[in-house]
Amino acid sequence: MIQVIIGPMFSGKTTELLRRLQRANIAGKKVILVRPKIDTRETITHDEVKTLGSIPQLFISDLSEFDINSYDYIGIDEGQFFSNLALHVNKWANMEKHIIVAGLDSTSELTPFEEILQLIPYAEEVTKLNAVCTKCGSDFGAYTKFVGEQKKDKILVGGKGLYEARCRKCWNLP
């Protein structure tokens, strides 16, 4: 089974991923959280959730580096940063593994993250979360806006101070 959790930054994707993994862990399933090496932030979630209890974490650059055989549930955080995401996840689901992927659906310029979007047709469940708009307080902060001084690379891992959640109006969509 494949579950995908998408949305902008600060929408609670990682928190929801951890909640689902904790439930599987309580049910006696063997679980692991896989995170990309590119994400070097110390806290796991933007709301400062740090504890995973007995859930192990693995930091890797490529999903092909990971041996899934010991696990029933595989949580993948920041899925947009893994190449060939759909290929690996679909293969694992066909091996009767339960995979939960959390990731951004678009960049701060609203360019779709292809790795996430290519996974959606294979997913049994897709959850789109919204954040609270940091400008007006709307519950429909569906977009991430870069508010830092200068973005040199397409991918700049960061959190508050560099990015904000915005609604359609406050993002100034055309």
C-alpha positions in Angstrom: 0.0 0.0 0.0 1.2 3.5 -0.8 0.0 6.6 1.0 1.2 10.1 0.0 0.9 13.2 2.2 1.5 16.4 0.3 1.2 20.1 0.9 3.3 23.3 1.5 5.8 23.8 4.1 4.4 24.2 7.7 1.3 22.1 6.8 2.1 19.2 9.2 3.2 16.6 6.6 6.0 15.2 8.7 3.9 15.3 11.9 1.2 13.3 10.1 3.8 10.8 8.7 5.2 10.3 12.3 1.7 9.8 13.7 1.0 7.1 11.2 4.3 5.4 11.8 3.8 5.5 15.6 0.4 3.8 15.1 2.0 1.0 13.1 4.7 0.7 15.7 2.1 0.4 18.5 0.5 -2.3 16.4 3.7 -4.3 16.5 4.8 -3.6 12.9 8.5 -3.1 12.0 8.8 0.6 11.0 11.6 2.9 9.8 11.7 6.6 8.8 13.9 7.3 5.8 15.1 10.9 5.3 17.3 12.4 2.6 20.9 13.3 3.5 20.3 16.8 1.9 18.0 17.7 4.9 20.5 18.5 7.7 18.1 20.2 10.0 18.2 19.0 13.6 14.5 19.1 14.3 12.3 16.6 12.5 9.3 18.8 12.1 8.7 22.6 11.8 6.6 22.4 15.0 9.7 21.1 16.8 8.7 17.4 17.2 12.0 15.7 17.9 11.2 12.3 19.5 10.6 9.2 17.4 10.3 6.8 20.3 11.5 3.5 19.1 11.3 4.3 15.4 14.7 4.2 13.8 15.8 6.8 11.2 18.0 6.3 8.2 19.6 9.2 6.3 20.4 8.3 2.7 21.0 9.9 -0.7 19.4 7.3 -2.9 16.6 4.9 -2.2 18.4 2.1 -3.9 20.9 2.1 -0.9 18.1 0.9 1.4 17.4 -2.7 2.2 13.6 -2.9 3.0 13.4 -6.6 3.9 13.4 -6.0 7.7 10.5 -3.6 7.7 6.7 -3.7 7.3 6.2 0.1 7.2 8.5 2.5 5.5 8.0 6.2 6.1 9.8 8.5 3.6 10.1 12.2 4.6 10.9 14.9 2.1 10.1 12.5 -0.7 10.6 15.2 -3.4 14.4 15.0 -2.8 14.7 11.3 -3.9 15.2 10.4 -7.5 13.2 7.5 -8.9 10.8 7.7 -6.0 7.9 6.2 -7.8 10.0 3.3 -9.2 11.2 2.3 -5.7 8.0 2.9 -3.8 5.9 1.0 -6.3 8.3 -1.9 -6.3 8.2 -2.1 -2.5 4.4 -1.9 -2.4 4.3 -4.8 -4.8 6.4 -6.7 -2.2 3.6 -6.1 0.3 5.3 -3.3 2.1 3.3 -0.3 3.4 4.9 2.9 2.3 4.0 6.4 3.5 5.6 9.3 1.7 5.5 12.9 2.8 6.6 15.7 0.6 6.1 19.1 -1.0 4.0 19.1 -4.1 5.6 22.2 -5.5 8.6 24.5 -5.1 8.2 28.0 -3.8 7.9 29.1 -7.4 5.0 26.7 -7.8 6.9 24.4 -10.1 5.6 20.8 -9.4 8.0 18.4 -7.8 7.9 15.7 -10.4 9.1 12.9 -8.1 6.0 13.3 -5.9 3.6 13.8 -8.7 4.8 10.7 -10.5 4.0 8.7 -7.4 0.3 9.8 -7.1 -1.1 7.4 -9.8 0.3 4.5 -7.8 -1.0 5.6 -4.4 -4.0 4.1 -2.7 -4.4 7.2 -0.7 -3.4 10.9 -1.2 -3.8 13.5 1.6 -3.3 17.2 0.7 -2.7 19.3 3.8 -2.8 23.1 4.1 -0.9 25.4 6.4 -2.1 28.6 8.0 -1.3 31.6 5.9 1.3 33.6 7.8 0.0 36.9 6.4 -3.8 36.8 6.9 -4.4 33.7 9.1 -6.4 31.8 6.5 -6.7 28.1 6.9 -6.0 27.7 3.2 -2.2 28.3 3.2 -1.7 25.9 0.3 1.5 27.5 -1.1 5.1 28.0 0.1 6.6 31.4 -0.6 10.4 32.1 -0.4 10.9 35.2 1.7 14.7 35.0 2.2 17.1 37.5 0.7 18.4 35.5 -2.2 17.9 32.0 -3.4 21.0 30.9 -5.3 20.0 27.2 -6.0 16.7 25.6 -7.0 16.7 23.7 -3.8 17.4 25.5 -0.5 16.6 23.4 2.5 15.3 25.6 5.3 12.3 26.6 7.4 11.0 29.7 9.1 12.8 32.8 8.0 13.4 31.5 4.5 9.9 30.3 3.7 6.3 31.2 4.7 3.0 29.5 4.1 0.6 31.6 2.1 -2.9 31.5 0.8 -3.8 32.2 -2.8 -4.4 35.9 -2.2 -1.3 36.5 -0.1 1.0 34.6 -2.4 -0.2 37.0 -5.1 -1.0 34.3 -7.7 -1.8 35.6 -11.2 
